[in-house]
């Protein structure tokens, strides 16, 4: 697919948010706008506005026809001749109208004119679209346009279109008509989009359009944000919509060594900051034809020619080198830098999850041993860093920097604070949370998870819940490491069997918990947890739990989205991973909120701790 046809498809928020209420109810919904943006048939203005309420002129519709035709690459910047007396070769639409004449998609009026500025009627637009599908006037009987309109309905090109036969079409009508065209079979029985992109098979046998494949084939980039990289993006970033790691952001938020993609039609940029650092262990299938690379025990696909060259026998990196992989949108390797270079001028924070001595074999076949630490970083990445120090252990908080090009891993000293996170998630006590704040919640020395400010909204953090924080030059909190503040690292389910013995010299326990519909046995020869059957929280591993405890019950009136309303008219946050069970004849059956809402069920929610302490409803039971 032409690279210049890059879509705003992956910026669904841009297009869906612009659709009026009437369109949102139509069958194709925002998907239609996304697909046509991807194909460069209909794109927004410099602000992303689609202006779906406006009528469409004959010239504008003809440009859309050519963009949806095999002639889409043939229309130049100017026409060679005037295609019609009222369309001089200098007219903006002249090259499209000339291509449409050559393709046999349009015809003028009886007086020989085209009337490019007239609004186009539905019947006129349908006639052009049917010609894209290979239908000619001879295929229809009766007076024009009765046959064409009958075919339009029989082929289901009318789905979502509001205009009547002789009505002027709006851009919304055109949006649906062209979207329906993409998944309509032509006269020879081939889906129209597959005739435009015959090697991609974007429409399956069942007529389903693969939008992910469409985006992947259309995306431009990647480029690494370094040097004069902005010059490779074909528009001014100051007027572009920018997203970093999936969130809207100013252009200034793009950091050095981010991996950047862009869309010219949508004037949009997407930047990704994920990296993986560690020892380069292996290039597969060979250094002469690299397709994947293994770093710190994990294998990554190579997605760019630059990365493949750097890791090949022609490039600069060899087995045993400490490298940083710059990961692209799909998690593949977009570029490679030495670990010291990637860290230069930056600081990484995180928690050590393991310490290891690892053996490697270099390109000469010699073996050697390297000591390293695996760190769960505040950015959510799991990286492995070489170190000469022997005192690190799992659970240590560390800071990784470079000194003289060498990686330095240093243990952090605790720095605690307390305060309540504001309702909008922008402040912690008297501190402002930086726009690029990274927050890590940890449990013991084994588990960590990145959380976002919104998850902590309204939560009061005590000093015992804060392990470390660091501020930027403006005094805003930029890195924050917590200690079991959210409870999100634990497992939740329902205890269906409880056996506890604590008498004399004998202490033992045996439990069975339903976790996501699976029966999981647990037990201990030395510990009882003092629990009963019902919803529970399990800390630590399921094989050897650190703690099992019952959740607190609250009667619910309703659950809407991520909020539950109790019978006492109090709101409770509901975990995105909350498990829903139905109880029938005393047994628990995994269910769904959709199934139990609005029926003859009585609902109860079970939470781990009060919302102000970071708790959420983890289990919902319907009886």
C-alpha positions, 0 to 999 in steps of 0.5 A: 500500500502506498506509504502516503496513504497512512491512516489515522486509523489507529487514532480512533479517538480522533475520528470517533469523537468527531462523529455526530449522534446520528452517525454513531447509531449507524451500522458501521460507526466510527469504523467507516471514518477510520477506514476511509482516513486510512485509504486517503478517501476522506480525511479531516482538515488540519484540525482533524475535523471531518465536517460530515454535515456538509454537502459534497460537490461533484468535484469533491466526490470525483476525487473520492472516486479516484482515491477508491479506484485503481487510478489512485496513483495516476492522478498527477498534480495537474491535468494534461488537458481541460477534461471539460469546458467548465473544468480548465486544466488549472482547476484543483480537481482537473487531474481527478476528473481527467482520471475519472474520464479515462477510467470510465467512472463519470460522464458530463451533462448533455450540454457537455459540461461537468459542473464541478461545483454543483452538489452531487445527488445520491443517484449520481454518486451511486452511478459512479460507485457502481462503475467502480464495481464494474457495472456499465449502463448496459447492465441496467434496464428501465429508465435511469436511475431505477436500475442503478438504485435497485442494485445499490440496495441489493448490494447493501451499499445503502447501509448508513446512508440517509440521502434519498435518490435525488437528495444532495449527498452529505459527507456523512452519506459519502462516508458510508457509501465508500465504506460499504463499497470496500466490503462489497464484491464487484461484478466478478465476485471480488471484494472491492478493497481486495482489488485495490490491495490484492496482496494484503487480503484485507477483506476476509471470506466472510466480508470482515475488514481487517483494520489492524492489517490496514493500519500496519500496511499503511503506517509510515516510519519508524524513525528514532527521535534523535538528531534532525529526525523532525525533518523526516516527518512531512509536516510541522509537528506544532500543528499535529496531533501527537500521542506518546505511548497511547496518550495525547501529548504535546510535541515537546513530550517526545523524548530522545530515542523514542520510536516515532511513526506518523500519518500525513493525511491525519497530521498525526504522530505516534511515539513509543518509549518502550525499551529493553536493555541487557546482554545481547545473547543471540541473533537468529537465524544467523548474523548474516540474515537476522530476523530476531534477537535475544537479549537478557533471555527474551527474544524480540522480532526485528522490524526495521532494516536499520535494526537488522543491519546493526545486529548483522555481521556487517553491523556494530553489535556482537554477542556479549555486548550490553545493548538497548533495544528501542521497541516499536509499536508492535513490540519489535526492534526498531533500532539498537543502541549501546546500553550506555548510549541509550542511558546517556543523560537519563536515569532509570528507576525500578525494583530488582526482581532477580539477580543472576550469573549468566553464561554466554558464548561470544562470536569466537566460541569462547564462553564467559560469565556475566553478573546482572540484575533484572529490574522492573522499571517505573516505565513498565519495562523489564530490563536486565543490566550488567553489574559488578556488584555482589550485594544486590538482592530481589526487592532492592530499589535501584537507579541506573545511570551511565558514567563514562559510557559504563552502566552504573546500578546503584541502590536507592535510599528510601524517601517517603512522603504522605498525602492524598491524591487529588480527585483528578489524579494530578496532585499528591498532597502539596506536590504536582504529579509531572505530566510524564510521571511514572508510578510503580506499585510493588509487593514484597521482593517478587512483583511489581506493576506500573500504575497510572495517576487515575488509578490513585485518584482520591487515595490517601497514601501513608508513609508506609505505602511510599518507598521512594519518590523523585522530583524534576527540576520544577519540583514535580513528582516524576518517579514514584515507587509504592508498597502494595498501595493498590492491591492490584498485584494480588489474586482474587477469587472465591474460596469454595473449600476450607479445611483448617486444623489447629490443635495441639502440635498440629497446624495445617490447612487445605483450601480450594479457590475458584480463580477465573472459573478454574479450581485451584488447590492450596494449602500449608503444613504449618499455617492456617489463615482463619478464613471461611468460604466466599470471595477472597484475596490471595497474596503471593503465589498460588502454590505457596500463598503468603496470606489468604483473607476474605473480602468485605461485602457490600450490598449493591443496587447497580454497577455502571462501568467501573463504579458500583452504587451500594444500597446505602447510596455510596459509590465504590470503584470496581476493578477492571478485572473484577470477577463476576459469579452467579450462585446457584444451589450454593455453588459458584459459577463464573459469569459476566456483568452483562448477564447479571445486570438488569435481571432478577439478581441481587448483587453483592460486591466484595472489596479488599480495603476502603477506596480511600486506601486504594481498595476496589471491588474485586468480586461481584456475586449475583444471587 
